[in-house]
Amino acid sequence: MNELENLANVNVDQLYNDVSNLIEKAKIQVVSHVNTEFVILNWNIGKRIKNELLDNKKPEYGKRVIKELSKRLIEKYGRGYSYSNLYRMLQINEDFEDFENFETLSQKLSWSHFVEIVKMDTDIKRKFYTTMCMNENWSVRTLKERVDSALFERTTISKKPEQTIINDLQLLTNENKMTTDLFFRDPYILDFLELKDTYSEKDLENAIINELEKFILEMGNDFAFLARQKRITIDGRDYYMDLLFYHRKLKRLVVIELKLDEFKPEHKGQVELYLKWLDKYEKAEGEEPPVAIILCATKSDMMTELLELDTSGIHVAQYLTNYVPKELLQEKFLSSIKNAKIQLEQRNKSEEKE
């Protein structure tokens, strides 16, 4: 037996005793606080393992220690302490180092939530999905679905600087206020509508109404449906808004217009009229100005930029009625995020020169 193996055995004895004590202490309280205590227990185990491995940087040492620890814990406590589970506890402790913050999260999120979140490849994505889980009370299944649909990459906020993302997430967490950048997405995935190969705007609208619950989940949990084909009359002429919603956290009315073809400049004028009418006649005291989403088959980013839609409360987004593989979605959105950040940097440099 070499020196490394001797060291591992000696340290594992104490490590095993420490972790075993953590488990026994937690079991006393687990009856009344099952989820929270279980999550915190696993965090503490991860912390204890991390502290053990800090002084020895050799990867083979860490693997051997965790394997030996797992073997002993399984004999006493069962398969929940497999090598992969212990390693995951270590990862989660490293990604959520602040115990007070983690303790707060543990009151709303299960261990399975953390297991999914820790798989994400960047810290900002982990922050995004953690915050959305907390605020929209996602189940683990919903979280997986949102990740698979590349929700973060589809959300407007993903194209903003990282500090802006952090500020918006903190605003949502601390003040329960959501920005439109966290709300708007592109594209919206409407594959659950199961439309035929050819369909009309009326078919699309009918399908959305029939599948309203799933549609609202795609848009966000804080949506409340108000009206379909809401009629307004201006100078004796009737106009009809396709769908009208209210978003609680945004505190705004939200108009959704459906277009089967590509986005056209005249769509902006049509929706601006709706927003001005709603702002004057429907907006309640304390509400923010209404916003609109134009869902269309295709759109030109250059055109939407030239029309300065972001300053008019109008968001243009494509909709997908067929399933798109996650890999293709991620590839598209990573490219769009990169291009958006390049444009933002160029705009900032231009403003600095002026």
C-alpha positions in Angstrom: 0.0 0.0 0.0 1.6 3.3 -1.1 1.8 6.5 0.9 -1.2 8.1 -0.9 -3.4 5.1 0.0 -2.3 5.2 3.7 -3.1 8.9 3.8 -6.5 8.3 2.2 -7.4 5.6 4.7 -6.4 7.6 7.8 -8.3 10.7 6.6 -11.3 8.7 5.5 -11.8 7.4 9.0 -12.2 10.9 10.4 -14.1 12.0 7.3 -16.5 9.1 7.7 -17.1 9.8 11.3 -17.8 13.5 10.6 -20.2 12.9 7.8 -21.9 10.1 9.8 -22.4 12.6 12.7 -23.9 15.1 10.3 -26.4 12.6 9.0 -27.4 11.5 12.5 -27.9 15.0 13.7 -30.0 15.8 10.6 -32.2 12.7 11.0 -33.5 14.1 14.4 -35.0 17.1 12.7 -36.0 15.5 9.4 -39.5 14.5 10.5 -40.7 18.2 10.7 -38.5 19.7 8.0 -38.0 16.9 5.6 -37.0 18.7 2.4 -35.1 21.6 4.0 -33.1 19.5 6.3 -32.3 17.0 3.6 -31.1 19.7 1.2 -29.0 21.4 4.0 -27.6 18.0 5.1 -26.4 17.4 1.6 -24.9 20.9 1.4 -23.0 20.3 4.7 -21.7 16.9 3.4 -20.5 18.6 0.3 -18.8 21.3 2.4 -17.1 18.7 4.6 -15.8 16.8 1.6 -14.6 20.1 0.0 -12.7 21.0 3.2 -11.1 17.5 3.2 -9.9 17.9 -0.4 -8.6 21.5 -0.1 -5.2 20.5 1.1 -4.6 17.9 -1.5 -5.0 19.0 -5.1 -4.3 15.6 -6.6 -7.4 14.4 -8.5 -6.7 10.7 -7.8 -6.8 11.5 -4.1 -10.2 13.1 -4.2 -11.7 10.3 -6.2 -10.3 7.6 -3.9 -11.5 9.4 -0.8 -15.0 9.9 -2.1 -15.2 6.3 -3.3 -14.2 5.0 0.0 -16.5 7.3 1.9 -19.4 6.3 -0.4 -18.7 2.6 0.2 -18.9 3.0 3.9 -22.0 5.3 3.9 -23.9 3.0 1.6 -23.3 0.1 4.0 -25.0 2.1 6.8 -27.4 4.5 5.0 -28.1 3.0 1.6 -27.6 3.9 -2.1 -28.4 7.6 -1.6 -24.7 8.1 -0.8 -23.3 6.7 -4.1 -20.1 8.2 -5.5 -22.0 10.3 -8.1 -24.4 11.6 -5.4 -21.5 12.6 -3.1 -19.7 14.3 -5.9 -22.9 16.2 -6.7 -23.1 17.4 -3.1 -19.6 18.7 -3.5 -20.5 20.5 -6.7 -23.6 22.1 -5.3 -21.7 23.3 -2.2 -19.1 24.9 -4.5 -21.7 26.6 -6.7 -23.8 27.8 -3.7 -21.1 28.8 -1.2 -23.2 31.3 0.7 -25.0 29.3 3.4 -27.6 31.9 4.3 -28.6 32.3 0.6 -28.7 28.5 0.2 -30.7 28.0 3.3 -33.3 30.5 2.0 -33.4 28.7 -1.4 -33.8 25.3 0.4 -37.1 26.4 1.8 -38.6 26.5 -1.7 -36.4 24.2 -3.8 -36.0 20.5 -3.5 -32.7 18.7 -3.8 -33.7 17.5 -7.3 -34.0 21.2 -8.3 -30.4 21.8 -7.2 -29.3 18.7 -9.0 -30.7 20.1 -12.3 -29.4 23.6 -11.7 -25.8 22.5 -11.0 -25.6 20.8 -14.4 -25.7 24.2 -16.1 -22.5 25.4 -17.7 -22.4 29.0 -16.5 -23.0 30.8 -13.2 -25.4 33.3 -14.8 -27.6 30.5 -16.2 -27.7 28.9 -12.7 -28.7 32.3 -11.2 -31.4 32.7 -13.9 -33.0 29.3 -13.4 -32.8 29.4 -9.6 -34.5 32.8 -9.5 -37.3 31.7 -12.0 -37.8 28.5 -10.0 -38.2 30.4 -6.8 -40.5 33.1 -8.2 -42.7 30.9 -10.4 -42.8 27.8 -8.2 -41.6 25.5 -10.9 -41.7 21.8 -10.3 -38.6 19.8 -11.2 -40.3 18.6 -14.4 -41.1 22.2 -15.4 -37.5 23.2 -14.8 -36.3 20.4 -17.0 -38.7 21.4 -19.7 -37.6 25.0 -19.5 -34.0 24.1 -19.8 -34.7 21.7 -22.7 -36.5 24.5 -24.5 -33.5 26.8 -24.0 -35.6 29.3 -22.0 -32.6 31.4 -20.8 -31.2 31.8 -24.3 -34.7 32.7 -25.7 -35.2 35.4 -23.1 -34.3 38.9 -24.1 -32.2 39.3 -20.9 -29.7 36.7 -22.1 -28.5 39.2 -24.7 -27.7 41.9 -22.2 -24.5 42.4 -20.2 -24.0 40.0 -17.2 -24.4 42.7 -14.6 -27.7 43.8 -16.1 -28.9 40.2 -15.8 -27.8 40.0 -12.2 -29.5 43.4 -11.4 -32.8 42.3 -13.0 -32.8 39.0 -11.2 -32.1 40.7 -7.9 -35.0 43.1 -8.5 -37.3 40.2 -9.1 -36.0 38.4 -5.9 -35.9 41.3 -3.6 -38.8 43.5 -4.8 -40.9 41.0 -6.7 -40.6 43.3 -9.8 -40.0 41.8 -13.2 -38.5 43.7 -16.1 -39.7 43.2 -19.7 -36.3 41.8 -20.6 -37.0 38.8 -18.3 -40.4 38.4 -19.8 -40.0 38.8 -23.5 -38.7 35.7 -25.5 -37.7 34.9 -29.0 -38.8 32.5 -30.3 -41.9 31.2 -28.5 -42.2 27.5 -28.7 -45.8 26.5 -29.5 -45.3 22.9 -30.5 -48.0 21.8 -28.0 -50.7 23.3 -30.3 -50.3 20.4 -32.8 -51.4 22.4 -35.8 -51.8 20.9 -39.2 -49.3 21.8 -42.0 -51.6 24.6 -43.2 -53.5 26.8 -40.8 -55.0 30.3 -40.6 -54.5 33.0 -37.9 -58.0 32.0 -36.7 -56.8 28.4 -36.4 -53.7 29.5 -34.5 -55.8 31.7 -32.2 -58.3 28.8 -31.6 -55.5 26.4 -30.8 -54.0 28.8 -28.3 -57.4 29.3 -26.5 -57.9 25.5 -26.5 -54.4 25.0 -25.0 -54.5 28.2 -22.9 -52.9 26.6 -19.8 -49.9 25.3 -21.7 -49.6 28.6 -23.6 -49.6 30.6 -20.3 -46.9 28.3 -19.0 -44.7 29.0 -22.0 -45.3 32.7 -21.5 -44.8 32.7 -17.7 -46.9 31.8 -14.6 -48.0 35.3 -13.9 -50.2 35.6 -17.0 -53.9 36.2 -16.6 -56.1 35.8 -19.7 -58.5 38.8 -20.2 -60.0 38.8 -23.7 -60.0 37.3 -27.2 -60.7 39.5 -30.2 -61.1 42.5 -27.9 -63.0 45.2 -29.8 -62.1 48.8 -29.6 -63.8 51.6 -31.6 -62.0 54.6 -32.9 -63.8 57.2 -35.1 -66.6 54.8 -35.7 -64.3 52.0 -36.9 -63.9 48.8 -35.1 -60.5 47.2 -34.4 -59.8 43.8 -32.8 -56.9 42.8 -30.6 -56.2 39.1 -31.0 -55.4 38.3 -27.4 -55.3 40.4 -24.3 -53.6 39.4 -21.0 -52.5 40.9 -17.7 -49.1 40.2 -16.2 -49.1 40.5 -12.4 -45.4 41.1 -11.7 -45.0 43.4 -14.7 -48.3 45.1 -13.6 -49.1 45.6 -17.3 -51.7 44.8 -19.9 -50.1 42.6 -22.6 -51.5 42.5 -26.2 -50.6 39.5 -28.3 -51.0 39.9 -32.1 -50.7 36.8 -34.3 -49.3 36.9 -37.8 -48.9 34.0 -40.1 -46.4 35.7 -42.4 -43.2 37.7 -41.8 -43.1 40.8 -39.7 -43.9 44.0 -41.6 -43.4 47.7 -40.7 -47.2 48.3 -40.8 -47.7 45.9 -38.0 -45.9 48.3 -35.7 -48.4 51.1 -36.4 -51.4 48.8 -35.9 -50.1 47.6 -32.5 -49.0 51.1 -31.4 -52.6 52.2 -31.9 -53.8 49.4 -29.6 -51.3 50.3 -26.9 -52.2 54.0 -26.9 -55.9 53.1 -26.6 -55.3 50.7 -23.8 -53.0 53.3 -22.0 -55.7 55.9 -22.2 -58.9 53.9 -21.5 -58.0 50.6 -19.9 -54.9 51.1 -17.7 -55.7 51.1 -14.1 -54.2 53.3 -11.4 -50.8 52.0 -10.3 -50.2 50.0 -13.5 -47.3 50.4 -15.9 -47.9 51.2 -19.6 -49.2 48.3 -21.6 -46.8 46.3 -23.9 -47.3 44.1 -26.9 -45.9 41.0 -28.4 -46.2 40.4 -32.2 -45.9 36.7 -32.8 -44.9 36.1 -36.4 -43.6 33.3 -38.6 -40.4 35.1 -39.5 -38.8 38.5 -38.8 -35.8 40.6 -39.8 -33.6 41.7 -36.9 -32.3 44.6 -38.9 -35.9 45.8 -39.5 -36.9 45.5 -35.9 -33.8 47.4 -34.8 -34.3 50.2 -37.4 -37.9 50.6 -36.2 -36.6 51.0 -32.6 -39.3 48.7 -31.3 -37.6 48.2 -27.9 -38.4 51.8 -27.1 -42.1 51.6 -28.0 -43.1 48.7 -25.8 -43.4 46.3 -28.7 -41.6 43.0 -28.9 -41.5 41.0 -32.1 -40.8 37.3 -31.9 -41.0 34.3 -34.0 -43.1 31.3 -33.0 -42.2 27.7 -33.6 -45.1 25.2 -33.9 -42.9 22.2 -34.5 -40.4 20.7 -32.1 -36.9 21.9 -32.6 -33.9 19.9 -31.2 -32.4 21.5 -28.2 -28.9 21.5 -29.8 -30.2 23.6 -32.8 -31.9 26.0 -30.4 -28.8 26.5 -28.3 -26.6 27.0 -31.4 -29.0 29.7 -32.8 -29.3 31.5 -29.5 -25.6 31.4 -28.6 -25.0 33.1 -32.0 -27.7 35.7 -31.4 -26.4 36.4 -27.9 -22.9 36.9 -29.2 -24.1 39.2 -32.0 -26.3 41.2 -29.6 -23.4 41.8 -27.2 -21.1 42.9 -30.0 -23.7 45.4 -31.2 -24.1 46.7 -27.6 -20.4 47.1 -27.2 -20.2 49.0 -30.5 -23.1 51.3 -29.5 -21.5 52.0 -26.1 -18.2 52.9 -27.9 -20.0 55.2 -30.3 -21.8 57.0 -27.4 -18.4 57.4 -25.6 -16.9 59.1 -28.6 -19.8 61.5 -28.9 
